[in-house]
Amino acid sequence: MYKSFLGSMKAMFRRGPAEGMKATDILDAYVLTEPTDQNVLDIFEGQWSSQLPDKYGLVTRPGLARLFEDDRVVWTEQTLGKFSDWKI
């Protein structure tokens, strides 16, 4: 039974990637630089729609929408008081 299980596992891995999937080398998934906040964002490169505030100094790609700096949120907080003082 053990040998037939190993045989089926070997056959499954020999088939390669599923149709439509690209085979990649696991070493392509690593970065050689030290961990940084930017590296975390770069994992999702090409998937971002929002741009982080300039004060963080981080780049999102394409990330052009300034959703984190919405003037309506700023206006609301100025009008109703600091959100940090609210108890919800």
C-alpha positions as CSV (number, residue, x, y, z in Angstrom):
1,M,0.0,0.0,0.0
2,Y,2.8,2.4,0.9
3,K,4.5,1.8,-2.5
4,S,1.4,2.4,-4.4
5,F,0.8,5.7,-2.5
6,L,4.4,6.8,-3.3
7,G,3.9,5.8,-6.9
8,S,0.8,7.9,-7.3
9,M,2.4,10.9,-5.6
10,K,5.4,10.7,-8.0
11,A,3.1,10.5,-11.0
12,M,1.2,13.5,-9.8
13,F,4.3,15.6,-9.4
14,R,5.7,14.4,-12.8
15,R,2.6,15.8,-14.6
16,G,3.8,19.4,-14.0
17,P,1.7,22.5,-13.5
18,A,-2.0,22.5,-14.2
19,E,-3.2,23.7,-17.6
20,G,-2.9,27.5,-17.9
21,M,-0.4,27.6,-15.0
22,K,3.2,28.6,-15.5
23,A,5.9,26.5,-13.9
24,T,8.2,28.6,-11.7
25,D,11.4,27.9,-9.9
26,I,10.9,28.3,-6.1
27,L,14.0,30.4,-6.0
28,D,12.2,33.1,-8.0
29,A,9.9,33.6,-5.0
30,Y,12.6,34.8,-2.8
31,V,14.2,38.2,-2.5
32,L,17.9,38.7,-1.6
33,T,17.4,42.0,0.2
34,E,16.6,42.7,3.8
35,P,12.9,42.7,4.8
36,T,11.4,46.1,4.4
37,D,7.9,47.6,4.3
38,Q,8.4,48.2,0.5
39,N,9.2,44.5,-0.1
40,V,5.8,43.6,1.5
41,L,4.0,46.0,-1.0
42,D,6.0,44.7,-3.9
43,I,4.5,41.2,-3.4
44,F,1.3,42.7,-4.8
45,E,3.0,44.8,-7.6
46,G,0.6,45.4,-10.4
47,Q,-2.5,44.7,-8.2
48,W,-2.7,48.0,-6.3
49,S,-5.4,50.6,-7.1
50,S,-4.6,53.0,-4.2
51,Q,-1.6,55.1,-3.5
52,L,-0.3,55.3,0.1
53,P,0.1,58.7,1.7
54,D,3.4,60.4,0.8
55,K,4.5,60.5,4.4
56,Y,5.2,56.8,4.4
57,G,7.6,57.0,1.5
58,L,6.3,53.7,0.0
59,V,5.4,53.1,-3.6
60,T,2.4,51.1,-4.8
61,R,2.2,50.0,-8.5
62,P,0.1,51.1,-10.3
63,G,-1.6,52.6,-7.3
64,L,-2.7,56.1,-8.5
65,A,-5.9,56.6,-6.6
66,R,-5.4,58.6,-3.4
67,L,-8.0,56.7,-1.4
68,F,-6.1,57.1,1.9
69,E,-6.2,60.9,1.7
70,D,-9.9,61.4,0.9
71,D,-10.8,65.0,1.6
72,R,-14.3,63.9,2.8
73,V,-12.8,61.9,5.6
74,V,-10.6,64.9,6.7
75,W,-13.6,67.2,6.5
76,T,-15.8,64.8,8.6
77,E,-13.1,64.5,11.3
78,Q,-12.7,68.3,11.4
79,T,-16.4,68.8,11.6
80,L,-17.4,66.1,14.1
81,G,-14.2,65.8,16.1
82,K,-11.2,63.5,16.2
83,F,-12.1,59.9,15.4
84,S,-9.6,58.7,18.0
85,D,-11.8,60.2,20.7
86,W,-14.9,58.2,19.6
87,K,-16.1,55.1,21.4
88,I,-17.9,52.8,19.1
